[in-house]
Amino acid sequence: MTASDLPIQALSVSPKASKDAGLAPLLLTVVELVRQLMEAQVIRRMETGELSDDDLDRAAESLRKLEEQVVEICNIFEIDPADLNVDLGEIGTLLPKAGGYYPGENSASPTILELLDRLLNKGIVLQGNVELGLANIDLIHAKLQLVLTAKPI
């Protein structure tokens, strides 16, 4: 039997994919988390008068376009945007419920987004060492220092 004797089967590839397939839901969740963090920082800076009207208009338009793109990609992959809010059990949810958080206001059970927003507002320094090895031989040594803040440093 040769290759030409084999029946050719058409593959039906749909642009829509299951929400359980691939990394799309995870990547969209991370993008939505970062988008909401940026939105919170825009609100904080707006309230302190750090943004001009032009800056505020540009930021609002950019956030609106990014939100539209997230929803559009969710539609392509047949993902309900509400499913991007991961339930972390006892820790709570990743994102607040719609309209459930305003930067600077404390809630009874803060989400991961709220905690990250507070950390960005105050600033945090993380330090650590990473050693990677193989067969009990240390091959890569890394000393890391991360400064995470919304304020210019």
C-alpha positions as CSV (number, residue, x, y, z in Angstrom):
1,M,0.0,0.0,0.0
2,T,1.4,3.4,-1.0
3,A,0.6,6.8,0.4
4,S,-1.6,7.5,-2.6
5,D,-3.8,4.4,-1.7
6,L,-4.6,5.9,1.7
7,P,-8.0,7.7,1.9
8,I,-7.7,11.4,2.4
9,Q,-9.7,12.6,5.3
10,A,-10.6,16.3,5.6
11,L,-9.8,17.8,8.9
12,S,-12.4,20.2,10.2
13,V,-10.7,22.9,12.1
14,S,-13.0,25.3,13.8
15,P,-11.7,28.7,14.9
16,K,-13.6,28.1,18.1
17,A,-11.9,26.0,20.7
18,S,-12.9,24.4,24.0
19,K,-12.2,26.5,27.1
20,D,-10.5,23.4,28.5
21,A,-8.0,23.2,25.5
22,G,-4.7,25.0,25.5
23,L,-3.4,28.0,27.3
24,A,-5.9,30.5,26.1
25,P,-8.0,30.7,29.3
26,L,-4.9,31.0,31.5
27,L,-3.3,33.7,29.3
28,L,-6.6,35.6,29.1
29,T,-6.9,35.5,32.9
30,V,-3.4,37.0,33.3
31,V,-4.2,39.7,30.7
32,E,-7.5,40.5,32.5
33,L,-5.7,40.6,35.9
34,V,-3.1,43.1,34.5
35,R,-5.8,45.1,32.8
36,Q,-7.7,45.5,36.0
37,L,-4.5,46.4,37.9
38,M,-3.8,49.1,35.4
39,E,-7.3,50.4,35.6
40,A,-7.0,50.6,39.4
41,Q,-3.7,52.5,39.1
42,V,-5.4,54.9,36.6
43,I,-8.2,55.5,39.1
44,R,-5.7,56.1,42.0
45,R,-3.7,58.6,39.9
46,M,-6.9,60.3,38.7
47,E,-8.0,60.8,42.3
48,T,-4.7,62.3,43.3
49,G,-4.6,64.7,40.3
50,E,-1.5,63.1,38.8
51,L,-3.2,62.7,35.4
52,S,-4.1,65.5,33.0
53,D,-7.4,65.3,31.3
54,D,-5.6,64.2,28.1
55,D,-3.7,61.5,30.0
56,L,-7.0,60.3,31.5
57,D,-8.8,60.2,28.2
58,R,-5.9,58.2,26.6
59,A,-5.8,55.7,29.5
60,A,-9.5,55.2,29.5
61,E,-9.6,54.6,25.7
62,S,-6.7,52.2,25.9
63,L,-8.3,50.2,28.8
64,R,-11.6,50.2,26.9
65,K,-9.9,48.8,23.8
66,L,-8.0,46.2,25.8
67,E,-11.2,45.1,27.5
68,E,-13.0,44.8,24.1
69,Q,-10.1,42.6,22.8
70,V,-10.2,40.3,25.8
71,V,-14.0,39.8,25.2
72,E,-13.4,39.3,21.5
73,I,-10.7,36.6,22.2
74,C,-13.0,35.0,24.8
75,N,-15.7,34.8,22.0
76,I,-13.2,33.2,19.6
77,F,-12.3,30.5,22.2
78,E,-15.9,30.1,23.5
79,I,-14.9,31.3,26.9
80,D,-17.3,33.1,29.2
81,P,-15.4,36.2,30.4
82,A,-16.9,35.4,33.9
83,D,-14.9,32.2,33.8
84,L,-11.6,34.2,33.9
85,N,-12.3,34.9,37.6
86,V,-10.6,31.9,39.1
87,D,-11.9,30.7,42.5
88,L,-8.9,30.0,44.7
89,G,-10.8,28.3,47.5
90,E,-10.2,29.7,50.9
91,I,-8.0,32.5,49.5
92,G,-11.0,33.8,47.6
93,T,-11.2,34.8,43.9
94,L,-8.6,36.2,41.6
95,L,-10.7,39.1,40.4
96,P,-13.5,41.0,42.2
97,K,-17.1,40.6,41.1
98,A,-18.3,43.3,38.6
99,G,-18.4,46.6,40.5
100,G,-17.2,44.9,43.7
101,Y,-13.9,46.8,44.1
102,Y,-12.9,50.4,44.0
103,P,-9.1,51.2,44.5
104,G,-8.4,52.5,48.0
105,E,-11.5,51.1,49.6
106,N,-11.1,48.0,51.8
107,S,-13.5,45.1,51.4
108,A,-14.3,42.3,53.9
109,S,-12.7,39.6,51.8
110,P,-10.2,41.1,49.4
111,T,-9.4,39.3,46.1
112,I,-5.9,38.7,44.7
113,L,-6.4,41.7,42.5
114,E,-7.1,44.0,45.5
115,L,-4.1,42.7,47.4
116,L,-1.8,43.2,44.3
117,D,-3.3,46.7,43.9
118,R,-2.5,47.5,47.5
119,L,1.1,46.2,47.2
120,L,1.6,48.2,44.0
121,N,0.3,51.3,45.8
122,K,2.7,50.8,48.7
123,G,5.5,49.0,47.0
124,I,7.3,45.8,47.9
125,V,10.8,44.4,47.4
126,L,11.4,40.7,46.9
127,Q,14.8,39.0,47.0
128,G,15.8,35.5,46.4
129,N,18.4,33.1,45.2
130,V,17.7,30.4,42.6
131,E,20.1,27.5,41.9
132,L,19.4,25.1,39.1
133,G,21.3,21.9,38.7
134,L,21.4,18.5,37.2
135,A,22.8,15.3,38.7
136,N,23.7,17.0,41.9
137,I,25.8,19.7,40.0
138,D,24.7,23.3,40.5
139,L,24.8,24.7,37.0
140,I,23.0,28.0,37.2
141,H,23.0,30.5,40.1
142,A,20.7,33.5,40.1
143,K,20.3,36.2,42.7
144,L,17.1,38.1,42.1
145,Q,15.8,41.3,43.4
146,L,12.4,42.6,42.3
147,V,11.0,46.0,43.2
148,L,7.2,46.1,42.5
149,T,5.6,49.5,42.8
150,A,3.3,51.8,40.9
151,K,5.5,54.8,41.9
152,P,8.5,55.8,39.8
153,I,11.8,54.7,41.3
